[in-house]
Amino acid sequence: MNTIHAIAIVVLKEMIRRKDFYVLFILTALITLLMGSINIFNDASIAGYLKELALLLVWISSLVMAITTTARQLHAEKELRTIFPLLAKPVSRAQLLLGKFAGCWIACGVSLFVFYLFLGIVAASREHSLDVGAYTVAFLLHWGALAVVVAMALLGSVVFAAPSSNGTICFIVAVGILVLARHLNTVALQMDGVMGKITYAIYYLLPRLDWAFSVRQFLIFHDPMPGFAVWAQALLFYGSYSALLILAAWLLFRRRALTT
Amino acid sequence: MNIVQPILKTENLRVEFRSKDAPGGVKVALQGLNLAVFPGEVFGFLGPNGAGKTTTMNVLLGFVNATAGDAFLFGENVREPIARQRIGYLPELTYYYKFLTAEELLRFYARIFNIPKAEREKRIDAVLKLVELDHARKRQIKTYSKGMQQRAGLAQALINNPDLLILDEPTSGLDPIGRMKVREIIQRLKNEGKTVFFSSHELGEVETICDRVAILHQGELKREGRVADIVREYNCDLEQAFLRIIGFMPQAADSALVSKAA
């Protein structure tokens, strides 16, 4: 546990000291602030639309942040050869993967927390109320979904040689799931035979990031949030799915030759 | 009677790699290597480029799995991470997390070894003094010169006060002062009774520091023995002896060059 913690701390330090991490962060904050400050046609309901746009921006930013930071982790370790002195110590490859996962996921969580806090403050300034419980659930589900994205990018960094190809594929898969996953069963119903079964299988096998994504609607339209059992199950699903992806990454990485 | 056990041992170690260029698509990097390094020795691991030195180190450190045979550190199979608890390793080209300071880098590695906090700080102070980086401990590694980075590398290899040091060409690419400093550190470690296993192309340096050497050529162990014995046997310095052992004949090379020029 100490080793995983130590590796995660190094990942966090890297992100704190890298300047590109702040660019996305400041950009998202600025756009949210601008959208929150403008007044269009004196329409009070405009706040809902602005919130929708801001939440979409937060989702895109968090995906970019999670995928780009995770995709480069193992690749940078190999390219800069820091992996050799590290694995020459009593560090197993499983610990290395878990440390990288923990570091990236915690960093995403911290930035996501700031995003939601900022969005909450801006929205509250327009709506004169803040549903802390709803924002907390939205944040937790979003962070849970990011665990799957981080684990997917980590698996990708074992499979793909270049971080750019890994990042691009992960981003397309994640956005594809967010936009299309919930419609797949309807599509499967309209298909006959093997193709229909395959589409159904994909529908049940996909990590349902869209669950967390759809929670935006509750924040925008002030609908009551789903109960504890519902979102706890979703979090459990995300946790289990992330564990499976990390296990797959370890199975591929554990015996791979690393030549100095 | 106590029999001294080797702290580094390989038994019939064989490593094969898939290669399109090699006959049969398989390149044999190591062929049945048997080595034993005993406590307190400074052991030089020599061979021309491509001889299999780094491959051997890669197996010892668990980076590459042997195709056949076994390797042990302190009696533990190198496949187990625990085998690396009492070793320090310095890779040939040293790159570290450049965004960390030397102090942070050492703290990170010390945490991996579960060194208690109070002892950790003392150990960091001691190794930074030993490698003469105490004055630059709070500077990020990206601001270090190559020699300083190599010494930071030595510091990380020493953070756990290892009983065995594995150094892959520790003086490669350093200027004469940097080389001298690294050599002095190895000498000091030798005086402290540490076991050092290192590869080098600087045969004069090897002759000065090492007790025993192993000479590898094309994945095969050609010679293993005390430096003094090899030098006496060939009645020349270690460099000449090395060239003869690997079958390199300078006269033949010279005449080939002359005939080509003619």
Interface residues (C-beta under 8 A of the other chain):
Chain A: N2 T3 H5 A6 I9 V10 K13 E14 R17 R18 L80 R81 T82 F84 P85 L86 L87 A88 K89 P90 V91 S92 R255 A257 L258 T259 T260
Chain B: F17 T54 T55 M57 N58 L61 G62 F63 V64 N65 P81 I82 R84 Q85 I87 Y89 L90 P91 E92 L93 Y95 Y96 Y97 K98 F99 L100 E104 F108 Y109 R111 I112 F113 N114 G153 Q156 A157 N160 I166 D168
